[in-house]
Every structure is written in C-alpha cells, then in structure tokens.
Amino acid sequence: MMRGTDRRVRIALGAAATALLFAFLGGAFVLLAASGDTAGSLLAAVGDPYIRSLVWFTLEQAVLSTVLSVVGAVPLALALHRIRFFGRGAVLRLFLLPQALPVLVGALAIIAVWGRNGAVSSALAALGMPRLDVYGLSGILIAHVFFNLPLAARLILSALDRVPAESWKLAGQLALPPLATFRLIEWPAIRPSLPGAAGLVFMLCVTSFTLVLVLGGGPGATTLEVAIYQALRYDFDPGRAVALSLLQVALTAAILLAATRLGGDPAGGFGLGGRARRYDRPSRIRAGLDRVVLVIGVAFVLSPFLAVLISGLSADLLRLVSEAAVRGAAVTSLVVAFSAAILGLLLSTAILLAIEALRPRVRGRRPDGADMPRLAGGAMETAASLVLVVPPIVVGAGWFLALRRFTDVFATGPYVVVATNAAMAVPFIVRIVGPALREASERSGRLADSLGLSGLSRVRLVDWPAIRAPLGLAFAFALAISLGDLGAIALFGSQDFVTLPYLLLQRMGSYRTSDAAGLALILGFLCLALMTLAESGLSRDRRPA
C-alpha cells in the first residue's frame, strides 16, 4: 500500500475534482429546478400533448436507431472477425473515425450522400425512381446509424476477440459447420456484449442534438434537447425550458439506470480489434456473404467522408482561409478545445489516481472501514459519468438561466463552454486511461511500496510510463469532442464568440452551401488529423524496446 501522505494527497485531489464536477453539472440541474414555478411548469409540460409527442419522438428515433445500429453491427463484426484480408487494419481505423468526426460535419455529409441532390438520389433518379427526402425521421436514422453502427461493431468485435484460442482449435478439430460454430461459439460471445452496445447507442441517440437540429423535419421531428434550445434562443420561454430540461434529465437517468442493470457500460469501449486465429471449418457461402456485408458496411461508412472531401474541395478554400471570420473562429475553436481537453484531462487523472488510492483499502483487512473507501470510489466513478445523465444542452440551459440574473450571459459564455466540453470528455478519458492505470498499479504497486516511492517520483516512474500513450489518445479524443461540439456554443454563441461549428451553422442558415462545405472540410480535417496523430503515437509507444 502506498504511503499515507501520498495516499491522502491523491484522495484529496480526486475529491476536489469530483466536487467540481458535481458542482458544475449538479449545479446546473439545481439551478433549473429552482427557476420559477418548477412544479407548475413540469405539470403543465406533462399535460401538453405537443410535449408528450416530443418525448415519444425522442424515444422512437432512439429505439429505431439502436435497433438498426446493433442489428447491422452483428454481421459486420462477424465478417471482420472471420475474414483476414489486406487492409483490415485500415478498415478498423475507418470505424474509429465517425467518433472523431464533428457531428455537424457528419450531418452535412449525410445530406451530400442521401439528400435530394446527393449521390444516392441521383442514382435513383437515373433509374427512374423518386429522389430521397433526408429531412425528418429517415435522415435522423441514417445519420445515427452512420455514427453508431461502427461503434457497436467495434464493441461486438472486441467481445469476439476475447474468445479463448482453445475454443477455435476445438471447433477446427471437431470440424464444426458454420451454423454450429455460430450457435456454440460466436453467439455466446456476442450475446453478453449486446446490452452494453445497445445501451450506449440508445443513450447517444436519446441525447442527440446536432443531428436532429440539422436533419429534423420541423415540429414533427423534434427531440427534447432541440426543444430546449428553441425555447431559450428563439422563444425565450425559461419556464418551458426548465420543464423540458427536467423531463430530459429524468429520461436519461432512467435509461442510464436500465442500461447499467442490463450490464452495459454507458461510456463504451475503444478496442481496435485483436488478432485471434480461427481454426473452424471454412465455408465458401459464408465467406461470400461476409464479403458482401463488408463491402456494404465499408461503403456506408466511407461514403460520407468522401462526400465531405469532394464537396469541400469544390469550395473556394483559399478565400475561406483568408477570411478574418474563419481565422478568428478557428483560433477560438482551438483555444476552447485545448482548454477543455487540458481541464478534462486534469479532472479525469485526479479522479483516477484517487480511485486507485482507495482501491487497496477496499481489499484490506479492516471490514469496519471498508465501506467508506468503497462508497468514496463509487461517488468518484459516478461523477465521471454524470454528464451522461445531465446532457450538455441541459447544463448550458441551467447556467444560461442562472447567469442572466447576475451578469451578461454571453460574456461568461466561453467559460461555460470550456467547462461543459471538459465535462463531456471526462467519461471517455476515464475509460481510456483507467484500465492502464489499474494494470500499472497491480503490476508495480507492491514493488513501488517496497522501494518507498511516493509523490512525484511514484507518478514519474510507475504511473506515467503506463498511462502516457492512453493519455495521448484521450487528449486527442477530448480535443476532437470539443472542436466539433455545437451543444453548448449553440446557446452561448454570439458575434464576439464564434467557433467553427457555430460559424458553419450560420453559413448553413444563410444558405451559403459552398462555404459550409469548405468549413466542414476544414473542421473535419482538424479533428481527424488529431485522431490519426494520436493513433500513430499510440502505435509507436507500443513497440517493443
């Protein structure tokens, strides 16, 4: 066990980080609940047929998106696991990119591929068939599947990679046919991962804001989060915004509780796919079907990226880059993103170090004191996932309504946006860095204790070598999240505070489609470059010495 002083310092830092997260996220919820006649507004909202239709559509699009994403991910993950082909690593990296692509850029890409003037509609028109209408439920479903199908496929593929090699050898020795292999080996491995994948996708879809804002087809295709934004920015109806926000928090809390009880990790996973060797009997029919599934899946995921590239290159990029508004928005985006990523990394690291400091006490021999460390560690883990219960648009709404009473809301906007983006990144940073820190503690903790390592020396020699690569990936992921965020900036954006996503939304609203395409390419390139650099740095760090 680490020295008492070192342990107390880590726990104190983690407690401070936890308190900050609870204060910021929980404070937004409390401020919403304390705004005006909350009970009356909530009762009026529950009795409003339109708001009930909002709740119904929010759940409907989330359920349909989840079913389409998970059902499509199962054969795609199986095909990726069964077939070993040149370029498989590139396909796995491709399936990482939708998580790094700004949602607004993804929405524009969906329009470019599936819209009335998109590639698919043009192909249908050439065949004499009607063009597609991407606005409304159909467009929202396509966009959600684009973002979430690769994520679900990676989670299911990770479950398949955990099948022991002995199972595949036994299947080869017994010459099991494809159906028997699926029934006895593949499906038992996939089935436990489905609740987690479905819970994660459902949570992401039920809190979707940008996709519904851009692709929604009017009042009939609006979710609670979009209605909160409209109530504050267009109607300025605080009572309605409060009621909608409380409904949204209650809905996400219930979903998160259900997902947890089903065994799902609400923050997801980030596996890259292993190299499990299979010995089961090959089948030409199954191999052919798997290749068809792979081609369709890769084409579906790759086509929006190609659309962004083609439409962006057709824009006047030199003119855009020379515009003072674009350069200012890019600088603002980078400043906000780096500030949010650094803050999120500091909070997450403090929480993780405290959880690891508390973990030995939970396993210790003092049963009378074992509950308090366990509860403290649980509270810190809850704080790390609190942003999943209180979505960014609700956080922004709470602070928007509170700050307008005391100061200029838009003057404090940058600080609220940075804090919100940092809180958004914390659950993902914790899931990326946490396993590496836990492994380092279990592998080298006792040796460090016997050598008397503590303080910065312990961090430098034990913790830092283990978490350096995951921290790089987490930092890049946090940067990409913040660079592409539109939730908080949609409320606090102004003429003096413009980020690239906010500027892109403005150009779309003024029907400057060429400028919007060029800005989408610039923004997408920034985010994807960060993820590519992080992944390459992670690979270099993993090479044997």
TAKAKA-V827037 format. One record per run of one state. SS is the DSSP state (a for helix, b for strand, c for the rest). FROM is the first residue (numbers start at 1). TO is the last residue. If there is no record, write none. Layout:
ss: <SS & SS>
from: <FROM & FROM>
to: <TO & TO>
//
This chain:
ss: <c & a & c & a & c & a & c & a & c & a & c & a & c & a & c & a & c & a & c & a & c & a & c & a & c & a & c & a & c & a & c & a & c & a & c & a & c & a & c & a & c & a & c & a & c & b & c & b & c & a & c & a & c>
from: <1 & 4 & 34 & 38 & 48 & 49 & 83 & 88 & 101 & 103 & 115 & 119 & 127 & 137 & 162 & 165 & 174 & 178 & 207 & 210 & 216 & 219 & 222 & 224 & 234 & 238 & 262 & 284 & 314 & 317 & 323 & 324 & 363 & 367 & 385 & 386 & 389 & 392 & 404 & 413 & 451 & 455 & 484 & 487 & 493 & 494 & 495 & 497 & 498 & 500 & 510 & 513 & 543>
to: <3 & 33 & 37 & 47 & 48 & 82 & 87 & 100 & 102 & 114 & 118 & 126 & 136 & 161 & 164 & 173 & 177 & 206 & 209 & 215 & 218 & 221 & 223 & 233 & 237 & 261 & 283 & 313 & 316 & 322 & 323 & 362 & 366 & 384 & 385 & 388 & 391 & 403 & 412 & 450 & 454 & 483 & 486 & 492 & 493 & 494 & 496 & 497 & 499 & 509 & 512 & 542 & 545>
//
